[in-house]
Amino acid sequence: MKTSSFLYTNSGKILNSGKVSWKSPSNIALVKYWGKMDLQIPKNPSLSFTLGASYTQTALLYKPVGNTDLEKTFEIYLDEVEKEDFKPKITSFFKRIEKYVPFINDYSFVINTHNSFPHSSGIASSASSMSALALCVMSMERMLNNEMSDDYFYQKASFLARLGSGSAARSVKGAIVVWGEHDTIPDSSDTYGVVFPYKVHSIFKNYQDTILLVDKGQKQVSSTVGHGLMKNHPFAEQRFLQANTNLTKLIEILQNGDIKSFIEIVESEALTLHAMMLTSNPYFILMHPNTLTIINKIWKYREETGSHICFTLDAGANVHVLYPVREKNKIKSFIDNELASYCQDNQYINDEVGLGAIKLS
């Protein structure tokens, strides 16, 4: 679908004051997106599990005010605390989407948001938060145009979310989402995410993700900066080719249930992501010593027990421990006994593959 298809058709309606709310999931990329062109267009396609327990819940209160300056007509609160430092990113988001939802100029907004996980700690808070906000805006558009189809609603929500945070394109639907053009994924697009179109093997149903909170603080280097450093990275082109190849392989693996190959690709993708950080200019490290200790313990446990446990990493120090639901009890005991002590305050989040965003009453 061309981006022109997402342009707004003015209905002439003005909404009375009201509120819309969405609960939108985070996601964990199995094939990583790292490096982008202008306006959040990815340099390579990515594939992710949508999560269930890691989410952002956003309420958007709107009030008609006539055409005004966007920057001056919204307030944003995280857990009931006003966050002036969030305003520049939201302002940028509103300005990017204004072309496609110009009605936002006719309202003032109060944004109330809550994360079920620590903000800015490498659990894709920008993905879930931008997805939730985009869905709220789309709910307003749907009230202005009640003939909108569900397919269009979710495609445009993913499209708008991407303009706030690239990976937010994968945080609208579930359970497995591809973002970025790829030859073997019908209707795949650089501008919005699409649900994995093939049958998924039973071993990957209800897949578990225990997120070990090695560091709950804000990352030292933002993902935005990291993406920018790929522009002149000496290994960038090889990395983009590798991601495409790994996605081709993973598409087949998700269908045939080859979990050994799944583990190899997922862990390689995680380490390659951080290798790009280590070899950029300037270089930086987001892993902590405890991150590496946990990885080595996972490898040792897998070798000794034959378990199908594996790990992946996002752009941060935290470790996502992935495993089939049938191994849940044994692996949770392993996490409690061997890994939790390497987490900040012994904390971790038990999560699993989810089904996507939910509109709240």
C-alpha positions as CSV (number, residue, x, y, z in Angstrom):
1,M,0.0,0.0,0.0
2,K,1.3,3.4,-1.0
3,T,1.7,6.0,1.7
4,S,-0.7,8.3,-0.2
5,S,-3.4,5.8,0.8
6,F,-3.0,6.9,4.4
7,L,-3.9,10.5,3.7
8,Y,-6.9,11.8,5.6
9,T,-10.2,12.4,4.0
10,N,-11.9,15.3,5.8
11,S,-15.3,14.3,7.0
12,G,-16.1,17.8,8.3
13,K,-16.9,16.4,11.7
14,I,-15.5,17.7,15.0
15,L,-15.5,15.5,18.0
16,N,-16.8,16.6,21.4
17,S,-14.4,16.3,24.3
18,G,-13.6,12.7,25.1
19,K,-11.0,10.0,25.8
20,V,-9.6,6.9,24.1
21,S,-7.4,4.3,25.7
22,W,-5.2,1.5,24.3
23,K,-2.9,-1.1,25.9
24,S,-0.1,-1.8,23.4
25,P,2.6,-4.5,23.7
26,S,6.3,-4.3,23.5
27,N,8.0,-6.7,21.2
28,I,11.3,-8.5,21.0
29,A,13.0,-8.7,17.6
30,L,14.5,-12.1,16.6
31,V,15.9,-10.7,13.4
32,K,17.2,-7.2,14.4
33,Y,16.6,-3.9,12.8
34,W,19.7,-1.7,13.2
35,G,20.2,1.2,10.8
36,K,17.6,3.3,9.0
37,M,17.0,5.8,6.3
38,D,15.1,9.1,6.6
39,L,11.6,8.9,8.3
40,Q,12.2,5.6,10.0
41,I,12.6,3.4,6.9
42,P,14.6,0.3,7.9
43,K,17.8,-0.7,6.1
44,N,16.8,-4.3,6.6
45,P,13.6,-6.2,7.4
46,S,13.1,-7.5,10.9
47,L,10.9,-10.1,12.6
48,S,9.6,-10.0,16.2
49,F,7.6,-11.8,18.8
50,T,4.9,-9.6,20.2
51,L,4.9,-9.7,24.0
52,G,2.0,-10.1,26.4
53,A,2.9,-8.8,29.9
54,S,5.3,-6.0,28.8
55,Y,3.1,-3.2,27.6
56,T,2.3,0.5,27.6
57,Q,-1.2,1.7,28.6
58,T,-2.1,5.1,27.2
59,A,-5.2,7.3,27.6
60,L,-5.6,10.2,25.2
61,L,-7.9,13.0,26.4
62,Y,-8.9,15.3,23.6
63,K,-10.8,18.7,23.6
64,P,-11.7,20.7,20.5
65,V,-9.9,24.1,20.5
66,G,-9.6,25.1,16.8
67,N,-6.3,25.2,14.8
68,T,-3.4,25.8,17.2
69,D,0.3,25.1,17.8
70,L,0.7,21.4,18.5
71,E,3.7,22.0,20.8
72,K,1.6,24.2,23.1
73,T,-1.6,22.1,23.2
74,F,-0.6,18.8,24.9
75,E,0.5,17.6,28.3
76,I,2.0,14.2,29.0
77,Y,2.1,12.3,32.2
78,L,3.9,9.0,33.1
79,D,2.3,7.4,36.1
80,E,0.6,10.7,36.9
81,V,3.9,12.7,36.9
82,E,4.1,15.3,34.2
83,K,7.1,14.6,31.9
84,E,8.3,17.8,30.2
85,D,11.3,15.8,28.9
86,F,9.0,13.6,26.9
87,K,7.6,16.6,25.0
88,P,10.2,17.0,22.3
89,K,9.7,13.4,21.1
90,I,5.9,13.7,21.1
91,T,6.1,17.0,19.4
92,S,8.3,15.5,16.7
93,F,5.9,12.6,16.4
94,F,2.8,14.9,16.0
95,K,4.6,16.9,13.3
96,R,5.5,13.8,11.4
97,I,2.0,12.4,11.4
98,E,0.2,15.7,10.9
99,K,0.1,15.2,7.1
100,Y,-1.8,12.0,7.5
101,V,-4.1,13.0,10.5
102,P,-4.4,16.8,10.1
103,F,-7.4,16.8,12.5
104,I,-5.0,16.7,15.4
105,N,-4.5,20.4,15.0
106,D,-8.1,20.9,16.0
107,Y,-7.7,19.5,19.5
108,S,-5.7,19.9,22.7
109,F,-4.5,16.7,24.4
110,V,-3.6,15.3,27.7
111,I,-1.7,12.0,27.4
112,N,-1.6,9.7,30.5
113,T,0.7,6.7,30.1
114,H,2.0,3.8,32.2
115,N,4.5,1.1,31.4
116,S,4.4,-2.3,33.0
117,F,8.2,-2.4,32.8
118,P,11.1,0.1,33.6
119,H,11.2,2.9,31.1
120,S,14.3,3.2,28.8
121,S,15.9,0.0,30.0
122,G,16.0,-1.8,26.7
123,I,12.5,-3.4,26.6
124,A,11.3,-1.3,23.7
125,S,9.3,1.2,25.7
126,S,9.3,3.6,22.7
127,A,7.8,0.8,20.6
128,S,4.9,0.1,22.9
129,S,4.3,3.8,23.8
130,M,4.3,5.1,20.3
131,S,2.1,2.2,19.2
132,A,-0.4,3.0,21.9
133,L,-0.5,6.7,21.1
134,A,-0.9,6.0,17.4
135,L,-3.8,3.7,18.1
136,C,-5.4,6.4,20.2
137,V,-5.1,8.8,17.3
138,M,-6.5,6.2,14.9
139,S,-9.5,5.7,17.2
140,M,-10.2,9.4,16.8
141,E,-10.0,9.1,13.0
142,R,-12.3,6.1,13.1
143,M,-14.9,8.2,15.0
144,L,-14.5,10.8,12.3
145,N,-14.9,8.1,9.6
146,N,-16.9,5.1,10.9
147,E,-16.7,3.3,7.6
148,M,-13.0,2.5,8.1
149,S,-12.1,-1.2,7.7
150,D,-10.2,-3.1,10.4
151,D,-7.4,-3.8,8.0
152,Y,-6.9,-0.2,7.1
153,F,-7.2,0.9,10.8
154,Y,-4.3,-1.4,11.9
155,Q,-2.2,-0.8,8.9
156,K,-2.4,2.9,9.3
157,A,-1.8,2.6,13.1
158,S,1.4,0.7,12.4
159,F,2.4,3.3,9.7
160,L,1.9,6.2,12.2
161,A,3.6,4.4,15.1
162,R,6.6,3.8,12.9
163,L,7.0,7.6,12.4
164,G,7.5,7.8,16.2
165,S,9.7,4.8,16.7
166,G,10.7,2.3,14.0
167,S,10.1,-0.8,16.0
168,A,6.7,0.5,17.0
169,A,5.5,-0.7,13.6
170,R,5.8,-4.2,15.1
171,S,3.8,-3.4,18.3
172,V,0.3,-3.2,16.9
173,K,-0.6,-6.8,16.0
174,G,0.7,-10.2,17.0
175,A,1.9,-12.8,17.5
176,I,4.8,-12.7,15.0
177,V,5.3,-9.5,12.9
178,V,7.5,-8.7,10.0
179,W,8.5,-5.1,9.3
180,G,10.4,-4.3,6.1
181,E,10.2,-5.5,2.5
182,H,11.2,-9.1,2.0
183,D,10.7,-11.3,-1.1
184,T,9.1,-14.2,0.8
185,I,6.6,-12.2,2.9
186,P,3.5,-11.1,0.8
187,D,2.6,-7.5,1.2
188,S,5.6,-6.8,3.4
189,S,6.4,-3.1,3.6
190,D,9.1,-0.7,4.9
191,T,6.3,1.6,6.1
192,Y,4.3,-0.7,8.4
193,G,4.4,-4.1,10.0
194,V,2.5,-7.2,8.7
195,V,1.5,-10.3,10.7
196,F,3.6,-13.4,9.8
197,P,1.4,-14.9,7.0
198,Y,2.3,-18.6,7.3
199,K,1.3,-21.4,9.7
200,V,3.5,-21.5,12.8
201,H,4.8,-24.8,14.2
202,S,3.3,-25.8,17.5
203,I,6.6,-25.5,19.4
204,F,6.6,-21.8,18.8
205,K,3.1,-21.3,20.1
206,N,2.9,-19.7,23.6
207,Y,6.7,-19.2,23.4
208,Q,8.1,-17.9,26.7
209,D,10.3,-14.9,27.3
210,T,11.6,-14.2,30.7
211,I,13.2,-10.7,30.7
212,L,16.1,-10.5,33.2
213,L,16.5,-6.9,34.4
214,V,20.2,-6.6,34.5
215,D,19.9,-2.8,34.5
216,K,16.7,-1.0,35.0
217,G,18.2,2.4,34.4
218,Q,18.3,4.5,31.2
219,K,20.6,3.4,28.5
220,Q,23.9,5.3,28.1
221,V,23.5,5.5,24.4
222,S,20.0,5.8,22.8
223,S,18.8,3.6,20.0
224,T,18.4,6.7,17.8
225,V,22.1,7.5,18.2
226,G,23.0,3.8,17.6
227,H,21.0,3.7,14.4
228,G,22.7,6.9,13.2
229,L,26.1,5.3,13.6
230,M,25.3,2.6,11.0
231,K,25.4,5.2,8.2
232,N,29.2,5.1,8.0
233,H,29.7,1.7,9.6
234,P,32.4,-0.4,7.8
235,F,30.3,-3.6,8.2
236,A,26.9,-2.1,7.6
237,E,26.2,-3.6,4.1
238,Q,27.3,-7.1,5.1
239,R,25.0,-6.8,8.2
240,F,22.0,-5.8,6.1
241,L,22.6,-8.8,3.8
242,Q,23.0,-11.1,6.8
243,A,19.7,-9.9,8.3
244,N,17.9,-10.6,5.0
245,T,19.4,-14.1,4.8
246,N,18.6,-14.9,8.5
247,L,15.0,-13.8,8.0
248,T,14.6,-16.1,5.0
249,K,15.9,-19.0,7.1
250,L,13.7,-18.1,10.1
251,I,10.6,-17.9,8.0
252,E,11.1,-21.6,7.1
253,I,12.1,-22.5,10.7
254,L,9.0,-21.0,12.2
255,Q,7.0,-23.3,10.0
256,N,9.0,-26.6,10.3
257,G,9.8,-26.3,14.0
258,D,13.6,-26.7,13.7
259,I,14.3,-25.3,17.1
260,K,18.1,-25.9,17.0
261,S,18.4,-23.7,13.9
262,F,16.0,-21.2,15.6
263,I,18.4,-20.9,18.6
264,E,21.5,-20.5,16.3
265,I,19.9,-17.6,14.4
266,V,18.3,-15.8,17.3
267,E,21.5,-15.8,19.4
268,S,23.7,-14.9,16.4
269,E,21.4,-12.0,15.7
270,A,21.6,-10.7,19.3
271,L,25.4,-10.9,19.3
272,T,25.7,-9.3,15.9
273,L,23.5,-6.4,17.0
274,H,26.0,-5.7,19.8
275,A,29.0,-6.3,17.6
276,M,27.7,-3.4,15.4
277,M,27.8,-1.2,18.5
278,L,31.3,-2.4,19.4
279,T,32.6,-1.6,15.9
280,S,30.9,1.7,15.2
281,N,32.7,5.0,15.4
282,P,32.4,6.1,18.1
283,Y,32.0,2.6,19.6
284,F,30.0,1.8,22.7
285,I,29.0,-1.1,24.9
286,L,25.5,-1.6,26.3
287,M,26.1,-5.1,27.7
288,H,27.1,-5.3,31.4
289,P,29.4,-7.9,33.0
290,N,26.3,-9.6,34.4
291,T,24.9,-9.8,30.8
292,L,27.8,-11.9,29.8
293,T,27.7,-14.0,32.9
294,I,24.1,-14.9,32.2
295,I,24.8,-15.8,28.6
296,N,27.6,-18.1,29.6
297,K,25.3,-19.8,32.2
298,I,22.6,-20.3,29.6
299,W,25.1,-21.9,27.3
300,K,26.4,-24.2,30.0
301,Y,22.9,-25.2,31.1
302,R,21.8,-26.0,27.6
303,E,24.9,-28.1,27.0
304,E,24.4,-30.0,30.2
305,T,20.7,-30.6,30.0
306,G,19.8,-30.6,26.4
307,S,17.3,-27.8,27.0
308,H,16.1,-25.6,24.2
309,I,16.7,-22.4,26.2
310,C,18.3,-19.5,24.4
311,F,18.7,-15.8,24.7
312,T,18.3,-12.6,22.7
313,L,19.2,-9.0,23.5
314,D,17.7,-5.8,22.6
315,A,19.7,-2.5,22.5
316,G,20.5,-2.7,26.2
317,A,21.9,-4.8,29.0
318,N,18.8,-6.9,29.8
319,V,18.6,-10.5,28.7
320,H,15.5,-12.0,27.1
321,V,15.5,-15.8,27.9
322,L,13.5,-17.6,25.3
323,Y,12.1,-21.2,25.6
324,P,9.2,-23.4,24.7
325,V,6.3,-23.5,27.1
326,R,6.7,-27.3,27.6
327,E,10.1,-26.5,29.4
328,K,8.6,-23.7,31.5
329,N,8.9,-25.3,35.0
330,K,12.4,-26.5,34.7
331,I,13.7,-23.3,33.1
332,K,12.0,-21.1,35.7
333,S,13.7,-23.1,38.4
334,F,17.0,-22.6,36.6
335,I,16.3,-18.8,36.4
336,D,15.4,-18.6,40.1
337,N,18.4,-20.6,41.2
338,E,21.1,-19.5,38.8
339,L,20.3,-16.3,37.0
340,A,18.1,-14.0,39.1
341,S,21.0,-13.1,41.4
342,Y,22.6,-11.3,38.4
343,C,19.6,-9.1,37.9
344,Q,19.2,-5.7,39.5
345,D,17.3,-6.3,42.8
346,N,16.8,-9.9,41.6
347,Q,14.0,-8.7,39.4
348,Y,12.8,-10.2,36.1
349,I,9.6,-10.2,34.1
350,N,7.8,-13.4,33.1
351,D,6.4,-12.9,29.7
352,E,5.2,-14.8,26.6
353,V,4.2,-14.3,23.0
354,G,1.0,-12.1,22.9
355,L,-1.7,-11.3,20.4
356,G,-1.3,-7.5,20.0
357,A,-2.8,-4.3,21.2
358,I,-6.2,-4.1,23.0
359,K,-8.6,-1.2,23.1
360,L,-9.7,-0.3,26.6
361,S,-13.1,0.9,27.6
